[in-house]
């Protein structure tokens, strides 16, 4: 769902969501578009969930703040910063682990969480490292490679309880005790 007060942006979004098809009797495309239209049923569900959005965002931000506070003294752990020009929904709680400072690696932490039946994931694998794009030109400075190598997404769903979050924190802290 996209919400905007910009009429031109809304028109472009509708066009792109409808395969960017030009108004011609045949299929003609000047832009690459997608088939991202919602069914009426899914749109109705989405609209009904908007009423609960402030609570869900508040809960996810609470998780992020609790993680930040609990993990702030762990060496080499850096939480995802919030851009100064916006307010994050904290859809995901992401952090990086500097292995030289931490004395441990992201993957070891992820595996320990997994042993405790806690799902966590590396930050997304960059597109240029995906097998489907093997051999494609890449222009970058390695930042996304570092984020993939050192980054971890912690559980942070709006339905996660404080007890579940504390279990994540406990396992994380144990990974730093040598």
Secondary structure, DSSP 8 states (H G I E B T S, - for coil): ----S-HHHHHHHHHHHBTTB-SSSS--BSS---B----HHHHHHHHHHHTTHHHHHHHHHHHHHHHHHHHTTSTTEEE----TTS----SSEEEEE-HHHHSS-HHHHHHHHHHTT---EES---GGGSGGGTT------SHHHHHHHHEEEE---TT--HHHHHHHHHHHHHTT--
